[in-house]
């Protein structure tokens, strides 16, 4: 059985990111039985670390991380360092504000380098 581990804790306003992900999945026909919610994480590394217990018994051969295209390389690096075989799926963002995307890309470059060199 394929499962979705929706990750993300509560930000400044309810609901949690995991709840939003689960609701989006349900509107697209995903069964509640296929959804697992991890609602404590506040960073990508925590998303992955806190998802590990959900995966432990299931021992998946591969995980798919759904994230933004600019964030995918660092997410895959983190997953590999946690022992996961991971690939990413990056849905298009046709309505994304250009300035916000540029800012996020510029943020990811040093974040990737920092993670690469400090989290060995």
C-alpha positions as YAML, in Angstrom:
chain: A
units: angstrom
residues:
- id: 1
  name: UNK
  ca: [0.00, 0.00, 0.00]
- id: 2
  name: UNK
  ca: [1.28, 3.44, -0.90]
- id: 3
  name: UNK
  ca: [1.25, 5.97, 1.90]
- id: 4
  name: UNK
  ca: [1.64, 9.69, 2.18]
- id: 5
  name: UNK
  ca: [3.36, 11.11, 5.24]
- id: 6
  name: UNK
  ca: [2.18, 14.71, 5.38]
- id: 7
  name: UNK
  ca: [4.76, 16.70, 7.33]
- id: 8
  name: UNK
  ca: [4.65, 20.10, 8.93]
- id: 9
  name: UNK
  ca: [3.76, 21.58, 12.24]
- id: 10
  name: UNK
  ca: [1.59, 24.46, 13.27]
- id: 11
  name: UNK
  ca: [2.79, 27.89, 12.17]
- id: 12
  name: UNK
  ca: [1.36, 31.16, 13.35]
- id: 13
  name: UNK
  ca: [-2.15, 30.10, 12.39]
- id: 14
  name: UNK
  ca: [-4.05, 26.82, 12.37]
- id: 15
  name: UNK
  ca: [-4.26, 24.35, 10.75]
- id: 16
  name: UNK
  ca: [-0.88, 22.63, 10.70]
- id: 17
  name: UNK
  ca: [0.93, 22.24, 7.40]
- id: 18
  name: UNK
  ca: [0.39, 18.47, 7.63]
- id: 19
  name: UNK
  ca: [-3.38, 18.99, 7.96]
- id: 20
  name: UNK
  ca: [-3.42, 21.23, 4.88]
- id: 21
  name: UNK
  ca: [-1.46, 18.65, 2.88]
- id: 22
  name: UNK
  ca: [-3.81, 15.87, 3.99]
- id: 23
  name: UNK
  ca: [-6.88, 17.92, 3.06]
- id: 24
  name: UNK
  ca: [-5.45, 18.63, -0.39]
- id: 25
  name: UNK
  ca: [-4.72, 14.93, -0.87]
- id: 26
  name: UNK
  ca: [-8.24, 13.96, 0.19]
- id: 27
  name: UNK
  ca: [-9.81, 16.41, -2.28]
- id: 28
  name: UNK
  ca: [-7.84, 14.61, -4.96]
- id: 29
  name: UNK
  ca: [-9.14, 11.20, -3.97]
- id: 30
  name: UNK
  ca: [-6.50, 9.92, -1.57]
- id: 31
  name: UNK
  ca: [-8.03, 7.70, 1.12]
- id: 32
  name: UNK
  ca: [-7.67, 8.79, 4.75]
- id: 33
  name: UNK
  ca: [-6.17, 5.35, 5.40]
- id: 34
  name: UNK
  ca: [-3.25, 6.24, 3.12]
- id: 35
  name: UNK
  ca: [-2.46, 9.47, 4.99]
- id: 36
  name: UNK
  ca: [-0.18, 9.74, 7.99]
- id: 37
  name: UNK
  ca: [0.29, 13.12, 9.67]
- id: 38
  name: UNK
  ca: [3.53, 14.30, 11.24]
- id: 39
  name: UNK
  ca: [2.64, 17.61, 12.90]
- id: 40
  name: UNK
  ca: [5.68, 18.51, 15.00]
- id: 41
  name: UNK
  ca: [8.26, 19.57, 12.43]
- id: 42
  name: UNK
  ca: [9.22, 23.14, 11.67]
- id: 43
  name: UNK
  ca: [12.17, 22.55, 9.31]
- id: 44
  name: UNK
  ca: [12.91, 20.27, 6.39]
- id: 45
  name: UNK
  ca: [15.35, 18.26, 8.46]
- id: 46
  name: UNK
  ca: [12.70, 17.78, 11.15]
- id: 47
  name: UNK
  ca: [10.16, 16.82, 8.45]
- id: 48
  name: UNK
  ca: [12.42, 13.96, 7.44]
- id: 49
  name: UNK
  ca: [13.60, 12.96, 10.93]
- id: 50
  name: UNK
  ca: [10.10, 12.93, 12.37]
- id: 51
  name: UNK
  ca: [8.78, 10.97, 9.36]
- id: 52
  name: UNK
  ca: [11.33, 8.17, 9.94]
- id: 53
  name: UNK
  ca: [9.24, 6.40, 12.63]
- id: 54
  name: UNK
  ca: [6.30, 6.26, 10.20]
- id: 55
  name: UNK
  ca: [8.57, 4.59, 7.66]
- id: 56
  name: UNK
  ca: [10.44, 2.24, 10.00]
- id: 57
  name: UNK
  ca: [7.94, -0.62, 9.98]
- id: 58
  name: UNK
  ca: [7.13, -0.24, 6.31]
- id: 59
  name: UNK
  ca: [10.73, -0.20, 5.03]
- id: 60
  name: UNK
  ca: [10.03, 1.54, 1.72]
- id: 61
  name: UNK
  ca: [12.50, 0.98, -1.09]
- id: 62
  name: UNK
  ca: [12.14, 4.63, -2.05]
- id: 63
  name: UNK
  ca: [10.45, 7.76, -0.80]
- id: 64
  name: UNK
  ca: [9.18, 10.66, -2.85]
- id: 65
  name: UNK
  ca: [9.58, 14.12, -1.40]
- id: 66
  name: UNK
  ca: [7.13, 16.65, -2.79]
- id: 67
  name: UNK
  ca: [8.62, 20.11, -2.56]
- id: 68
  name: UNK
  ca: [9.49, 23.21, -4.54]
- id: 69
  name: UNK
  ca: [11.98, 22.79, -7.39]
- id: 70
  name: UNK
  ca: [14.51, 25.13, -5.79]
- id: 71
  name: UNK
  ca: [14.36, 23.24, -2.49]
- id: 72
  name: UNK
  ca: [14.56, 19.71, -3.93]
- id: 73
  name: UNK
  ca: [18.38, 19.27, -4.03]
- id: 74
  name: UNK
  ca: [18.77, 20.06, -0.32]
- id: 75
  name: UNK
  ca: [15.78, 17.88, 0.63]
- id: 76
  name: UNK
  ca: [17.28, 14.94, -1.30]
- id: 77
  name: UNK
  ca: [20.67, 15.51, 0.36]
- id: 78
  name: UNK
  ca: [19.06, 15.48, 3.81]
- id: 79
  name: UNK
  ca: [17.11, 12.33, 3.01]
- id: 80
  name: UNK
  ca: [20.22, 10.52, 1.76]
- id: 81
  name: UNK
  ca: [22.09, 11.47, 4.92]
- id: 82
  name: UNK
  ca: [19.25, 9.94, 6.95]
- id: 83
  name: UNK
  ca: [19.58, 6.69, 5.00]
- id: 84
  name: UNK
  ca: [16.60, 7.13, 2.69]
- id: 85
  name: UNK
  ca: [16.58, 6.48, -1.02]
- id: 86
  name: UNK
  ca: [14.68, 9.53, -2.17]
- id: 87
  name: UNK
  ca: [13.56, 11.29, -5.28]
- id: 88
  name: UNK
  ca: [11.64, 14.51, -5.54]
- id: 89
  name: UNK
  ca: [8.49, 15.57, -7.31]
- id: 90
  name: UNK
  ca: [8.12, 19.28, -7.85]
- id: 91
  name: UNK
  ca: [4.69, 20.47, -8.92]
- id: 92
  name: UNK
  ca: [4.65, 23.60, -11.08]
- id: 93
  name: UNK
  ca: [3.91, 26.93, -9.45]
- id: 94
  name: UNK
  ca: [2.24, 28.86, -12.27]
- id: 95
  name: UNK
  ca: [0.94, 31.64, -10.01]
- id: 96
  name: UNK
  ca: [4.04, 32.05, -7.86]
- id: 97
  name: UNK
  ca: [5.31, 35.58, -7.47]
- id: 98
  name: UNK
  ca: [8.58, 35.91, -9.34]
- id: 99
  name: UNK
  ca: [10.30, 37.95, -6.61]
- id: 100
  name: UNK
  ca: [9.39, 35.38, -3.95]
- id: 101
  name: UNK
  ca: [10.76, 32.53, -6.08]
- id: 102
  name: UNK
  ca: [14.00, 34.43, -6.74]
- id: 103
  name: UNK
  ca: [14.37, 35.12, -3.01]
- id: 104
  name: UNK
  ca: [13.84, 31.44, -2.18]
- id: 105
  name: UNK
  ca: [16.34, 30.30, -4.82]
- id: 106
  name: UNK
  ca: [18.93, 32.74, -3.46]
- id: 107
  name: UNK
  ca: [18.24, 31.46, 0.06]
- id: 108
  name: UNK
  ca: [18.68, 27.82, -0.98]
- id: 109
  name: UNK
  ca: [22.18, 28.26, -2.43]
- id: 110
  name: UNK
  ca: [23.90, 29.12, 0.87]
- id: 111
  name: UNK
  ca: [21.56, 26.79, 2.78]
- id: 112
  name: UNK
  ca: [22.63, 23.86, 0.58]
- id: 113
  name: UNK
  ca: [26.31, 24.75, 1.01]
- id: 114
  name: UNK
  ca: [25.91, 25.11, 4.78]
- id: 115
  name: UNK
  ca: [24.14, 21.78, 5.05]
- id: 116
  name: UNK
  ca: [26.67, 20.06, 2.80]
- id: 117
  name: UNK
  ca: [29.68, 21.19, 4.84]
- id: 118
  name: UNK
  ca: [28.31, 21.20, 8.40]
- id: 119
  name: UNK
  ca: [26.00, 18.19, 8.52]
- id: 120
  name: UNK
  ca: [28.40, 15.47, 7.49]
...
